[in-house]
Amino acid sequence: MTLLRSLAFNIWLIGVTLAYSLRWGPFPRERPVVVAMARRWARMVLLGLRRICGIDWVLIGAEHLPTSGAALIAPMHQSAFDTVVWLLLVPQCVFVLKRELTRVPLFGALLLRSGMIPVDRSAGAPAMRELIRRATTDAIEGRQIVIFPEGTRVAPGAHVKLQPGIAALATRTGLPVIPVVTDSGLFWGRRSFHKRSGTIRIAVQPALPAGLPREALMARLTQAFADGYAALQAEHPVDNSVNGASSDLR
């Protein structure tokens, strides 16, 4: 049954993505229009995930997320789910993503027109300068920048050294860093075809203070990930009011 549901969801995901890409991809659109379309796409993807695979999600610590204005958000990255849900969690999401995604026919054009920040990870210092330039502009314009400090999808419970891009962005934009932990990889694995039913938890931690030195920021972010994930594993009770707030985003 899990195999059939996973297959059905993959067909749903490809179909929804292709439908939106064909409808909007070939034609120039204003950024707000493309962003609104991306949010509708995300709702459709997560609706399919819930109805086909039985995977729901809950937001914990919503009070730590901005409802408007610039923000620098640093989530754990365990699953492709993480690259979808943030389109619904903040009003003007800007992902920092690998440049290869922008080369996907039609869909890549939508990523660029929606203002996402592609990074060529093999380009070194020039790529970092371009990332900082783009992110600084987005911060000035009041958008919420989502960057995955682990740099790639990481299995639940595994630990990797965080990438320095988050510290560079924090220094240049002057924004506090908001750590976010998740257990999404338990249900939608990073390299797994199978999807396991259950409830993904997204736990937003209090923001780290702005202006921290680089080493201190990286150390505190690493600790926030470790402590936050340990709390999830301990199955702390979920506030029903927060659960209801996340449901409104679907």
C-alpha positions as CSV (number, residue, x, y, z in Angstrom):
1,M,0.0,0.0,0.0
2,T,2.8,2.4,0.9
3,L,4.4,1.7,-2.5
4,L,1.2,2.4,-4.4
5,R,0.5,5.6,-2.5
6,S,4.1,6.8,-3.1
7,L,3.8,6.1,-6.8
8,A,0.4,7.9,-6.9
9,F,1.9,10.9,-5.1
10,N,4.8,11.1,-7.5
11,I,2.4,11.1,-10.4
12,W,0.4,13.9,-8.7
13,L,3.6,15.9,-8.0
14,I,4.8,15.7,-11.6
15,G,1.3,16.4,-13.0
16,V,0.7,19.5,-10.8
17,T,4.2,20.9,-11.5
18,L,3.8,20.3,-15.2
19,A,0.4,21.9,-15.3
20,Y,1.5,25.0,-13.5
21,S,4.7,25.2,-15.5
22,L,2.8,24.9,-18.8
23,R,0.3,27.5,-17.8
24,W,2.6,30.1,-16.5
25,G,6.1,29.2,-17.6
26,P,6.1,30.3,-21.2
27,F,4.8,33.8,-20.6
28,P,6.4,36.8,-18.8
29,R,4.7,37.6,-15.5
30,E,5.2,40.2,-12.8
31,R,6.9,38.8,-9.7
32,P,3.9,39.1,-7.4
33,V,1.8,37.1,-9.9
34,V,4.4,34.3,-10.1
35,V,4.8,34.2,-6.3
36,A,1.0,33.9,-5.9
37,M,1.1,31.0,-8.4
38,A,3.9,29.4,-6.5
39,R,1.9,29.5,-3.3
40,R,-1.1,27.8,-5.1
41,W,1.3,25.2,-6.4
42,A,2.6,24.5,-2.9
43,R,-0.9,24.1,-1.6
44,M,-1.7,21.6,-4.3
45,V,1.4,19.6,-3.6
46,L,0.8,19.4,0.1
47,L,-2.8,18.6,-0.4
48,G,-1.8,15.6,-2.5
49,L,0.7,14.6,0.1
50,R,-1.9,14.6,2.8
51,R,-4.7,12.9,0.9
52,I,-2.6,10.4,-1.0
53,C,0.1,9.5,1.5
54,G,-1.5,10.5,4.8
55,I,1.3,12.9,5.6
56,D,0.1,16.0,7.5
57,W,2.2,18.7,9.1
58,V,2.1,20.9,12.2
59,L,3.8,24.2,12.9
60,I,5.2,24.8,16.4
61,G,6.5,28.2,17.6
62,A,4.6,30.2,15.0
63,E,5.1,33.3,17.2
64,H,8.8,33.4,16.2
65,L,8.0,33.8,12.5
66,P,7.5,37.2,11.0
67,T,4.1,38.1,9.5
68,S,5.7,40.8,7.3
69,G,9.1,42.4,6.8
70,A,12.6,41.1,6.2
71,A,13.8,38.0,7.9
72,L,16.6,35.5,7.7
73,I,15.3,31.9,8.3
74,A,17.6,28.9,8.7
75,P,15.7,25.6,8.6
76,M,17.0,22.1,8.8
77,H,16.8,20.3,5.5
78,Q,15.8,16.7,5.6
79,S,13.3,16.4,2.7
80,A,11.9,17.9,-0.5
81,F,9.0,18.8,1.7
82,D,11.1,21.6,3.3
83,T,11.5,23.3,-0.1
84,V,7.7,23.4,-0.6
85,V,6.2,24.3,2.8
86,W,8.0,27.6,3.3
87,L,6.1,29.1,0.4
88,L,3.1,28.9,2.7
89,L,4.7,29.7,6.0
90,V,5.9,33.3,5.2
91,P,4.3,35.9,2.9
92,Q,7.3,36.6,0.6
93,C,9.5,33.6,0.7
94,V,12.8,33.8,-1.2
95,F,14.7,30.5,-1.3
96,V,18.5,30.2,-1.7
97,L,18.7,27.2,-4.0
98,K,21.2,25.4,-6.2
99,R,21.5,26.8,-9.7
100,E,20.8,23.3,-11.3
101,L,17.1,23.7,-10.4
102,T,16.8,26.8,-12.7
103,R,17.8,24.6,-15.6
104,V,14.7,22.5,-15.4
105,P,12.6,23.3,-18.5
106,L,9.7,25.7,-17.8
107,F,9.9,25.2,-14.0
108,G,13.3,26.8,-13.8
109,A,12.0,29.9,-15.5
110,L,9.4,30.2,-12.8
111,L,12.0,30.0,-10.1
112,L,13.9,32.8,-11.6
113,R,10.9,35.0,-12.2
114,S,9.6,34.5,-8.6
115,G,12.9,36.0,-7.4
116,M,14.6,32.9,-5.9
117,I,18.3,33.1,-5.5
118,P,20.3,30.5,-7.4
119,V,23.8,29.7,-6.2
120,D,26.5,28.0,-8.3
121,R,28.2,26.0,-5.5
122,S,31.3,25.4,-7.7
123,A,31.9,29.1,-8.3
124,G,33.4,30.0,-5.0
125,A,33.8,33.6,-3.9
126,P,32.0,35.2,-6.9
127,A,28.9,33.0,-6.1
128,M,29.1,34.2,-2.5
129,R,29.3,37.8,-3.5
130,E,26.3,37.4,-5.8
131,L,24.3,35.7,-3.0
132,I,25.1,38.5,-0.6
133,R,24.1,41.2,-3.2
134,R,20.8,39.5,-4.0
135,A,19.9,38.7,-0.4
136,T,20.7,42.3,0.7
137,T,18.3,43.7,-1.9
138,D,15.6,41.2,-0.8
139,A,16.1,42.2,2.8
140,I,15.8,45.9,2.0
141,E,12.6,45.1,0.1
142,G,11.1,43.3,3.1
143,R,11.2,39.7,2.0
144,Q,11.9,36.6,4.0
145,I,15.1,34.8,3.0
146,V,15.1,31.0,3.6
147,I,18.6,29.4,3.4
148,F,19.4,25.8,4.5
149,P,22.6,26.0,6.4
150,E,23.3,22.3,6.1
151,G,23.7,22.8,2.3
152,T,22.0,19.6,1.4
153,R,19.4,17.2,2.6
154,V,20.5,15.4,5.8
155,A,19.1,12.2,7.3
156,P,17.2,12.6,10.6
157,G,19.5,12.5,13.5
158,A,22.7,13.0,11.4
159,H,24.9,16.0,11.9
160,V,26.9,17.9,9.3
161,K,29.1,21.0,9.5
162,L,27.0,24.1,8.7
163,Q,27.9,26.1,5.6
164,P,29.2,29.7,6.1
165,G,26.7,31.4,3.8
166,I,24.2,31.9,6.6
167,A,26.8,33.9,8.7
168,A,27.7,36.0,5.7
169,L,24.1,36.9,5.1
170,A,23.5,37.7,8.8
171,T,26.5,40.0,8.8
172,R,25.6,41.9,5.7
173,T,21.8,42.2,6.2
174,G,22.0,42.8,10.0
175,L,19.1,40.4,10.5
176,P,18.7,38.0,13.4
177,V,18.8,34.3,12.3
178,I,15.7,32.3,13.0
179,P,16.6,28.5,13.4
180,V,14.0,25.9,12.5
181,V,14.1,22.2,13.2
182,T,12.0,19.5,11.6
183,D,11.5,15.7,11.4
184,S,10.3,15.7,7.8
185,G,12.9,13.1,6.8
186,L,11.1,10.5,8.9
187,F,8.2,10.6,6.6
188,W,9.6,11.8,3.2
189,G,13.2,10.5,3.1
190,R,15.9,12.4,1.3
191,R,16.6,9.6,-1.1
192,S,13.5,7.4,-0.5
193,F,10.7,6.7,-3.0
194,H,8.4,5.6,-0.1
195,K,6.4,8.1,1.8
196,R,5.5,7.1,5.4
197,S,2.2,8.4,6.8
198,G,2.3,10.6,9.9
199,T,2.6,14.2,11.0
200,I,5.7,16.3,10.1
201,R,6.6,18.7,12.8
202,I,8.2,22.1,12.0
203,A,9.5,23.8,15.2
204,V,10.5,27.5,14.9
205,Q,13.1,28.5,17.5
206,P,13.6,32.0,19.0
207,A,15.7,34.2,16.8
208,L,19.5,34.3,17.5
209,P,20.6,37.9,18.3
210,A,21.7,40.1,15.4
211,G,25.3,41.1,15.3
212,L,26.8,37.9,16.7
213,P,30.4,37.2,15.5
214,R,30.6,34.5,12.9
215,E,32.0,31.7,15.1
216,A,29.5,32.5,17.9
217,L,26.6,32.5,15.4
218,M,27.6,29.2,13.8
219,A,28.0,27.6,17.3
220,R,24.7,28.8,18.5
221,L,22.9,27.8,15.4
222,T,24.4,24.3,15.6
223,Q,23.3,24.0,19.2
224,A,19.8,25.3,18.3
225,F,19.5,22.5,15.8
226,A,20.7,19.9,18.2
227,D,18.5,21.0,21.1
228,G,15.4,21.6,19.0
229,Y,15.6,18.2,17.3
230,A,16.1,16.5,20.7
231,A,12.9,18.2,21.9
232,L,11.0,16.9,18.9
233,Q,12.3,13.4,19.5
234,A,11.1,13.7,23.1
235,E,7.7,14.3,21.7
236,H,6.8,17.4,23.5
237,P,3.1,18.3,23.4
238,V,2.0,20.4,20.5
239,D,0.0,23.5,21.1
240,N,-3.4,23.0,19.4
241,S,-3.7,26.7,18.7
242,V,-0.5,26.6,16.7
243,N,-1.7,23.5,14.9
244,G,-4.9,25.4,13.9
245,A,-2.8,28.3,12.6
246,S,-0.8,26.1,10.3
247,S,-4.0,24.5,9.0
248,D,-5.2,27.8,7.8
249,L,-2.2,28.0,5.4
250,R,-3.3,25.0,3.4
